[in-house]
Amino acid sequence: MSACWINGNNAEKLTDHHNELPMSRDAQSFYQHIAQTSDDPMGLEIDKAEGSHIYTTDGKKFTDLISGIAVSSLGHRHPNVINAIREQLEKHLHVMVYGEFIQAPQSRFAQLLCEHLPENLGRVYFVNSGTESVEGALKLAKKYTGRQKFVAFHNSYHGDTHGSLSVTGRDIYRDPYKPLLPDVHFTGFNDPKSLEIIDDKTAAVILEPIQGEGGVIPADHEWLKEVRKRCDDTGALLIFDEIQTGFFRTGSLFAFQHYNVVPDILCLAKAMGGGMPMGAFVSSSEIFEVFKHDPPLNHVTTFGGHPVSCAAAHANLKTLLAGDFAAKAEVIEATAREMLQGKSIIEVRGRGAMLGLQLRDAELTQKVVKECFEREIILGWTLHSNSLIRVAPPLIIGRELLRKSFEIILEAVESNK
């Protein structure tokens, strides 16, 4: 699915394996100078992106069914987001490290966000990414409780920096970087026996209301309520990682609203910025008080809450709140279940526009993803399941395009089974 590695001495002579044409200078630089994360990147050379489509420099038009991994909920380059970015560019970019100057994009976005959250989630700390939001949440929990123990869950995914990786429940990614944070204990997701590990030494329990990379596994309603109760009984904080599930991805603004279970700390990113780098962790004024002293400035960031990102995020959230995006996410799920469930696809699981298609095995999954790619449909996969296809289209996707895309997926499954 991609061009091969490049030797610096003959880079200009290599071809793009997608079409056997000479590789462009940008592609040469990508393979020669950009640090790679795998031996087989998708290798699309992007020209532009609009709405539900990504256009490549060789004239192809791909339908993006993963939204840049749950980022572009309003599609690519939504006009409201673009206008907000342009307006802020005329005013100022970075002016000071986070938390020192009053900047309207930060203040206005924080106010709008908190107006749509429970009262105990009334203060926001802006960062640049999802893994940074988790890092901040872990530090906040330790500082507030005075405890060091964390409880996390098998097959979870919370990021790749050291703290986030420490609470990510997959040894294949953890083992190369050990030792990680001490006193992190893993237990079964949706397992009632998992509650026994939460005790009065626990600083926080961290979980995804719907495990994303772990296979798109929703939390059981009653189990999640029991986790909340156990945290209350032991004095542990409850952290929800809604980096993938937030901003109407699951059919509500945040997934915890489906469960009527409110966390003490909420981690956000991905769809938050409307395509700009943006993350946050949200908690109460009482809990955040500990970041102000012993010592002052004990958690800081230079670019967190960048004014352009905040302006984009503000416009993104206003647009989401003004539309019928909860209903749109529900239509995406209903269409997937109508067209795909019970045929050659074993299971459609997840909620709203955060779905996983369970196939027979890894070989079939690879063939289906490859064939769809060749037919200009971009699908995803997960880190923890090689027989599951991730589907997370933009919430603005039209019904005709959605149905056509699902038809192509089903045809690919049928032709390769």
C-alpha positions as CSV (number, residue, x, y, z in Angstrom):
1,M,0.0,0.0,0.0
2,S,3.0,2.3,0.0
3,A,6.2,3.1,-1.6
4,C,9.3,1.4,-0.3
5,W,12.1,2.9,1.9
6,I,14.4,5.2,0.1
7,N,18.1,5.1,0.0
8,G,19.5,8.7,0.1
9,N,21.8,8.2,-2.8
10,N,19.1,7.2,-5.3
11,A,15.9,8.7,-3.9
12,E,15.1,10.6,-7.1
13,K,15.2,7.5,-9.2
14,L,12.6,5.6,-7.1
15,T,8.9,5.3,-8.2
16,D,5.7,5.4,-6.3
17,H,4.4,1.9,-6.1
18,H,0.8,3.1,-6.3
19,N,1.1,4.0,-9.9
20,E,4.7,3.3,-11.0
21,L,5.3,7.0,-11.8
22,P,8.4,8.8,-10.7
23,M,8.1,9.8,-7.0
24,S,7.6,13.5,-6.4
25,R,10.1,15.5,-4.5
26,D,7.7,15.8,-1.5
27,A,7.3,12.1,-1.4
28,Q,11.0,11.6,-1.5
29,S,11.4,13.9,1.4
30,F,8.7,12.1,3.3
31,Y,10.4,8.8,3.0
32,Q,13.9,10.1,3.5
33,H,13.5,12.7,6.2
34,I,10.2,12.2,8.1
35,A,10.5,9.8,11.0
36,Q,8.3,6.8,10.1
37,T,6.0,4.9,12.5
38,S,5.8,1.8,10.4
39,D,7.4,0.0,7.4
40,D,4.2,0.5,5.4
41,P,2.6,3.9,5.7
42,M,-0.5,4.5,3.6
43,G,1.5,6.9,1.5
44,L,-1.2,9.1,0.0
45,E,0.2,12.4,-1.2
46,I,-2.4,15.0,-0.2
47,D,-3.4,17.9,-2.4
48,K,-6.4,19.2,-0.5
49,A,-9.4,18.0,1.7
50,E,-13.0,19.2,1.7
51,G,-16.0,17.8,3.6
52,S,-15.9,14.0,3.5
53,H,-13.2,13.8,0.9
54,I,-9.4,13.9,0.6
55,Y,-7.9,14.7,-2.8
56,T,-4.4,13.4,-3.8
57,T,-1.9,15.0,-6.1
58,D,-2.5,12.3,-8.7
59,G,-6.1,13.4,-9.1
60,K,-7.8,10.8,-6.9
61,K,-10.8,11.5,-4.6
62,F,-10.9,9.4,-1.5
63,T,-13.9,9.2,0.9
64,D,-12.6,9.6,4.4
65,L,-14.5,7.1,6.6
66,I,-12.2,7.6,9.6
67,S,-12.2,11.4,9.9
68,G,-8.4,11.5,10.4
69,I,-9.0,9.1,13.3
70,A,-12.1,10.7,14.8
71,V,-10.8,14.3,14.3
72,S,-12.8,15.8,11.5
73,S,-16.3,15.5,12.8
74,L,-17.5,18.5,10.8
75,G,-15.5,17.2,7.8
76,H,-12.4,18.8,6.4
77,R,-12.1,22.6,6.4
78,H,-15.6,23.4,7.6
79,P,-16.3,27.1,6.6
80,N,-17.1,28.2,10.2
81,V,-13.8,26.8,11.5
82,I,-11.8,28.3,8.6
83,N,-13.4,31.7,9.1
84,A,-12.6,31.7,12.8
85,I,-8.9,30.8,12.1
86,R,-8.6,33.6,9.6
87,E,-10.1,36.1,12.0
88,Q,-7.7,35.1,14.7
89,L,-4.7,35.2,12.4
90,E,-5.4,38.9,11.9
91,K,-5.2,39.5,15.7
92,H,-2.4,37.5,17.2
93,L,-0.7,34.1,17.4
94,H,1.3,33.0,20.4
95,V,1.9,35.8,22.9
96,M,2.7,34.1,26.2
97,V,2.9,30.7,27.9
98,Y,-0.3,29.2,29.0
99,G,-2.2,30.8,31.9
100,E,-0.6,34.2,32.2
101,F,-2.4,36.5,29.7
102,I,-6.1,36.8,29.2
103,Q,-6.8,35.8,25.6
104,A,-10.4,36.0,24.3
105,P,-10.2,32.7,22.2
106,Q,-9.3,30.7,25.4
107,S,-11.8,32.4,27.7
108,R,-14.7,32.2,25.3
109,F,-14.2,28.6,24.3
110,A,-13.7,27.6,27.9
111,Q,-16.9,29.3,28.9
112,L,-18.9,27.6,26.1
113,L,-17.5,24.2,26.9
114,C,-18.2,24.4,30.6
115,E,-21.7,25.6,30.0
116,H,-22.4,22.2,28.5
117,L,-20.8,20.1,31.2
118,P,-21.9,19.2,34.7
119,E,-21.1,21.7,37.5
120,N,-18.2,19.7,38.8
121,L,-16.5,20.0,35.4
122,G,-16.3,23.7,35.4
123,R,-12.6,24.5,34.8
124,V,-10.5,23.7,31.8
125,Y,-6.8,23.2,31.3
126,F,-5.9,23.4,27.6
127,V,-3.1,21.4,26.0
128,N,-2.1,20.4,22.5
129,S,-3.1,16.7,22.2
130,G,-4.8,13.7,23.8
131,T,-1.8,12.2,25.4
132,E,-0.9,15.6,27.0
133,S,-4.5,15.7,28.5
134,V,-4.0,12.3,30.0
135,E,-0.5,13.2,31.4
136,G,-2.1,16.3,33.0
137,A,-5.0,14.3,34.4
138,L,-2.6,11.8,36.0
139,K,-0.5,14.5,37.6
140,L,-3.7,16.3,38.9
141,A,-5.0,13.1,40.5
142,K,-1.8,12.4,42.3
143,K,-1.4,16.0,43.5
144,Y,-5.0,16.3,44.7
145,T,-5.3,12.9,46.5
146,G,-1.7,12.6,47.7
147,R,-1.8,9.0,46.4
148,Q,0.3,7.2,43.8
149,K,-1.7,4.1,42.7
150,F,-3.6,4.1,39.4
151,V,-6.1,1.5,38.2
152,A,-6.5,1.0,34.4
153,F,-7.9,-1.6,32.1
154,H,-6.7,-4.4,29.8
155,N,-6.7,-3.4,26.1
156,S,-7.1,0.3,26.9
157,Y,-5.3,3.0,25.0
158,H,-4.5,6.4,26.5
159,G,-1.5,7.6,24.5
160,D,2.2,7.0,23.8
161,T,4.1,9.4,26.2
162,H,5.5,7.7,29.3
163,G,2.6,8.5,31.7
164,S,-0.1,7.7,29.2
165,L,1.7,4.6,28.1
166,S,1.9,3.5,31.7
167,V,-1.9,3.3,32.0
168,T,-2.3,1.8,28.5
169,G,-3.3,-1.8,28.8
170,R,-1.3,-3.6,26.1
171,D,2.1,-5.1,27.0
172,I,3.3,-5.2,23.4
173,Y,3.5,-1.4,23.4
174,R,4.6,-1.0,27.0
175,D,7.4,-3.6,27.2
176,P,10.0,-1.8,25.1
177,Y,9.8,1.3,27.4
178,K,9.8,-0.3,30.8
179,P,10.2,0.7,33.6
180,L,7.2,3.0,33.3
181,L,5.2,4.6,36.1
182,P,5.1,2.3,39.2
183,D,2.0,1.2,41.0
184,V,-0.2,1.0,38.0
185,H,-2.6,-2.0,38.2
186,F,-4.6,-3.4,35.3
187,T,-7.9,-5.3,35.5
188,G,-10.7,-6.5,33.3
189,F,-12.9,-4.0,31.5
190,N,-16.6,-4.7,32.2
191,D,-15.6,-7.3,34.8
192,P,-17.4,-6.9,38.2
193,K,-14.4,-8.4,39.9
194,S,-12.3,-5.5,38.7
195,L,-13.7,-3.3,41.4
196,E,-11.9,-5.1,44.1
197,I,-8.6,-3.5,43.1
198,I,-9.8,0.0,43.7
199,D,-8.9,0.9,47.3
200,D,-8.0,3.8,49.6
201,K,-4.5,3.9,48.1
202,T,-5.8,4.6,44.6
203,A,-5.3,8.1,43.3
204,A,-7.5,7.5,40.2
205,V,-9.2,5.0,38.0
206,I,-8.8,5.8,34.3
207,L,-11.0,4.4,31.5
208,E,-12.6,5.0,28.1
209,P,-16.4,4.9,28.2
210,I,-16.0,3.1,24.9
211,Q,-12.6,1.4,24.4
212,G,-11.4,2.6,21.0
213,E,-8.1,1.0,20.1
214,G,-9.1,-2.0,22.2
215,G,-11.8,-3.0,19.7
216,V,-14.6,-0.4,20.0
217,I,-16.0,-2.0,23.3
218,P,-18.7,0.1,25.1
219,A,-18.7,0.0,28.9
220,D,-21.6,-1.8,30.5
221,H,-24.0,0.6,32.1
222,E,-24.3,-1.0,35.5
223,W,-20.6,-1.8,35.7
224,L,-19.7,1.8,35.0
225,K,-22.1,3.0,37.7
226,E,-20.4,0.6,40.1
227,V,-17.0,1.9,39.2
228,R,-18.2,5.4,40.0
229,K,-19.6,4.2,43.4
230,R,-16.4,2.4,44.3
231,C,-14.3,5.5,43.5
232,D,-16.7,7.5,45.8
233,D,-16.4,5.0,48.6
234,T,-12.6,4.9,48.5
235,G,-11.8,8.5,47.7
236,A,-10.3,7.7,44.3
237,L,-10.9,10.1,41.4
238,L,-12.5,8.8,38.2
239,I,-10.9,9.9,35.0
240,F,-12.8,9.4,31.7
241,D,-10.7,9.4,28.5
242,E,-13.1,10.8,26.0
243,I,-10.4,11.7,23.5
244,Q,-12.1,9.6,20.8
245,T,-15.7,9.6,22.0
246,G,-16.2,13.3,22.5
247,F,-18.0,16.0,20.5
248,F,-21.0,14.0,19.3
249,R,-19.0,11.1,18.0
250,T,-21.2,8.6,19.9
251,G,-24.5,10.5,19.5
252,S,-24.2,12.8,22.6
253,L,-21.8,15.6,23.2
254,F,-19.8,13.3,25.4
255,A,-20.2,9.5,25.9
256,F,-20.6,9.7,29.7
257,Q,-23.9,11.4,29.1
258,H,-25.3,8.1,27.8
259,Y,-24.5,6.5,31.1
260,N,-25.4,9.3,33.5
261,V,-22.1,8.7,35.2
262,V,-20.0,11.9,35.7
263,P,-16.2,11.7,36.0
264,D,-14.0,13.8,38.3
265,I,-11.6,14.6,35.4
266,L,-12.5,14.5,31.7
267,C,-9.8,14.2,29.0
268,L,-10.6,15.6,25.6
269,A,-8.8,16.1,22.2
270,K,-9.2,14.9,18.6
271,A,-12.5,16.4,17.3
272,M,-12.2,19.2,19.8
273,G,-10.2,21.5,17.5
274,G,-12.0,21.1,14.3
275,G,-8.8,20.0,12.6
276,M,-6.4,22.1,14.7
277,P,-4.2,20.6,17.4
278,M,-6.1,20.8,20.6
279,G,-6.6,18.9,23.8
280,A,-7.8,19.6,27.4
281,F,-8.5,18.0,30.7
282,V,-11.5,19.3,32.7
283,S,-12.2,19.2,36.4
284,S,-13.5,21.2,39.3
285,S,-12.1,24.4,40.7
286,E,-11.4,22.6,44.0
287,I,-9.3,19.9,42.3
288,F,-7.4,22.3,40.1
289,E,-6.5,24.5,43.1
290,V,-3.5,22.1,43.7
291,F,-1.8,23.2,40.5
292,K,-1.4,26.7,41.8
293,H,0.9,26.0,44.8
294,D,3.6,23.8,46.3
295,P,5.2,25.0,44.0
296,P,3.5,27.6,41.8
297,L,3.5,26.8,38.1
298,N,3.9,23.1,38.8
299,H,2.2,22.1,35.6
300,V,2.8,24.4,32.6
301,T,2.7,24.3,28.8
302,T,4.0,26.8,26.2
303,F,1.6,26.2,23.4
304,G,-1.4,24.7,25.2
305,G,-4.5,26.8,24.4
306,H,-2.9,28.4,21.4
307,P,-5.2,31.2,20.3
308,V,-5.7,29.9,16.8
309,S,-6.6,26.5,18.0
310,C,-9.0,27.9,20.6
311,A,-10.7,30.0,18.0
312,A,-11.1,27.0,15.7
313,A,-12.3,24.9,18.6
314,H,-14.8,27.5,19.7
315,A,-16.3,27.7,16.2
316,N,-16.3,24.0,15.9
317,L,-18.3,23.5,19.2
318,K,-20.7,26.3,18.3
319,T,-21.4,24.6,15.0
320,L,-21.9,21.2,16.6
321,L,-24.3,22.6,19.2
322,A,-26.3,24.5,16.6
323,G,-26.8,21.4,14.4
324,D,-28.5,18.1,14.7
325,F,-25.3,16.1,15.0
326,A,-26.6,13.7,17.7
327,A,-29.2,12.6,15.2
328,K,-26.6,12.4,12.4
329,A,-24.5,10.1,14.5
330,E,-27.5,7.9,15.2
331,V,-28.3,7.7,11.5
332,I,-24.7,6.6,10.7
333,E,-25.0,3.8,13.3
334,A,-28.5,2.8,12.1
335,T,-27.4,2.7,8.5
336,A,-24.3,0.6,9.3
337,R,-26.4,-1.9,11.3
338,E,-29.1,-2.1,8.6
339,M,-26.6,-2.6,5.7
340,L,-23.8,-4.6,7.3
341,Q,-24.9,-6.4,10.5
342,G,-25.6,-10.1,10.1
343,K,-24.1,-10.6,6.7
344,S,-20.5,-11.6,6.1
345,I,-19.6,-9.1,8.8
346,I,-19.8,-10.9,12.1
347,E,-20.7,-7.9,14.3
348,V,-21.2,-4.2,14.1
349,R,-20.3,-2.8,17.5
350,G,-19.9,0.6,19.1
351,R,-22.2,3.6,19.2
352,G,-23.1,6.5,16.9
353,A,-20.4,7.2,14.4
354,M,-17.7,5.3,16.4
355,L,-18.1,1.8,15.0
356,G,-16.1,-1.4,14.6
357,L,-16.8,-4.1,12.0
358,Q,-15.7,-7.5,13.3
359,L,-14.5,-9.8,10.5
360,R,-13.6,-13.4,10.4
361,D,-9.8,-13.1,10.7
362,A,-6.8,-10.8,10.1
363,E,-6.3,-12.0,6.6
364,L,-9.8,-11.1,5.5
365,T,-9.6,-7.7,7.3
366,Q,-6.3,-6.9,5.5
367,K,-7.8,-7.8,2.1
368,V,-11.0,-5.7,2.7
369,V,-9.1,-2.6,3.9
370,K,-6.7,-2.9,0.9
371,E,-9.6,-3.4,-1.7
372,C,-11.5,-0.5,-0.2
373,F,-8.4,1.7,-0.4
374,E,-8.0,0.8,-4.0
375,R,-11.6,1.8,-4.6
376,E,-10.8,5.1,-2.8
377,I,-12.4,4.5,0.6
378,I,-10.2,5.1,3.6
379,L,-10.9,2.8,6.5
380,G,-9.1,2.4,9.8
381,W,-8.0,-0.4,12.1
382,T,-7.2,-0.7,15.8
383,L,-4.0,-1.3,17.7
384,H,-5.4,-4.2,19.6
385,S,-7.5,-6.1,17.1
386,N,-6.3,-7.1,13.6
387,S,-9.7,-8.5,12.6
388,L,-11.7,-5.3,13.3
389,I,-12.2,-2.4,10.9
390,R,-12.7,1.0,12.4
391,V,-15.5,3.2,10.9
392,A,-15.7,6.8,12.1
393,P,-17.0,9.0,9.2
394,P,-17.4,12.7,9.4
395,L,-20.8,13.6,11.0
396,I,-21.6,15.7,8.0
397,I,-21.4,12.8,5.5
398,G,-24.4,12.6,3.2
399,R,-26.6,9.5,3.3
400,E,-26.0,8.6,-0.4
401,L,-22.3,8.7,0.1
402,L,-22.5,6.8,3.3
403,R,-24.6,4.0,1.8
404,K,-22.4,3.8,-1.3
405,S,-19.3,3.5,1.0
406,F,-21.0,0.7,3.0
407,E,-21.9,-1.0,-0.3
408,I,-18.2,-1.0,-1.3
409,I,-17.2,-2.4,2.1
410,L,-19.8,-5.2,1.8
411,E,-18.7,-6.0,-1.7
412,A,-15.1,-6.2,-0.6
413,V,-16.0,-8.6,2.2
414,E,-18.1,-10.8,-0.1
415,S,-15.4,-10.9,-2.8
416,N,-12.7,-11.9,-0.4
417,K,-14.4,-14.3,2.1
